Amino acid sequence: MKQYIFPNQEPKSTAQLMSRAETLAGLTLGELADINKIKVPVNFKREKGWTGQLLERCLGATAGSKSEQDFAKLGIELKTIPIDENCFPLETTYVCYAPLLDVAGIEWRSSNVRNKIQQVLWVPIDGRREIPPRDRRIATPFLWTPSSEQDHQLRMDWEELMEMISLGNIENITAKHGQYLQIRPKAADGSALTDAIGKNGQKIQTRPRGFYLRKEFTSQLLADYFGL
């Protein structure tokens, strides 16, 4: 097993963060949890955020559930991504909650979506269901910044979705909208409701929504980095 000492402090530079992240490559979640004296869940059905929290702790992230990036001083967000044996993502990637009220005046450049994905430390992890969480291995992390073309398409998707929200069409948004970015319900169950803009400008109750990056988009990021 690789030797890894939990730093217990924020990384002071991007280089320091990447050095820590690269140290994790090749470790299993069980090995990393043992080093940090953390119990590994039998499955992730009730603890979907466990892996991300483990890596946040090991890498020195401080944001927690705040809207800022995980490494705010560096402007870097941490994203784990479960992959199969062919390095294809097994699920979409959650970005942030979608605002459903008071959306007038929000622009792409100052949006929380762009803030979260302007620079991302991706940590691919073997996510095959037949492998117990303890034995799932961490692949090589990599740092990504959207290209001008990617940023343009993400902006187009965001503007289309935000326009539908502002016009009271939240209930008409489906997972088919958006090429790279989509909006989907974000709640533990269907009973959780929040306020949103209705068709006539009135407040309605609906399920909370979140922005997600499509698997087809993140698979291309993985393919580009690993040369697949």
Buried (B, 14 or more C-beta within 10 A) or exposed (E): EEEBEBEEEBBEEBEBBBEBBEBBBEBBBBBBBBBEEBEBBEEBEEEEEBBBBBBBBBBBBEBEEEEBBBBBEBEBBBBBBBBEEEBBBBEBBBBBBBBBEEBEEBEBEEBBBBBBBBBBBBBBBBBEEEBBBBEBBBBBBBBBEBEEEBBEBBBBBBEBBBEBBBEBBBEEBEEEBBEBBBBBEBEEEEEEEBEBBBEEEEEBEBBBBBBBBBBEBBBBBBEEBEEE
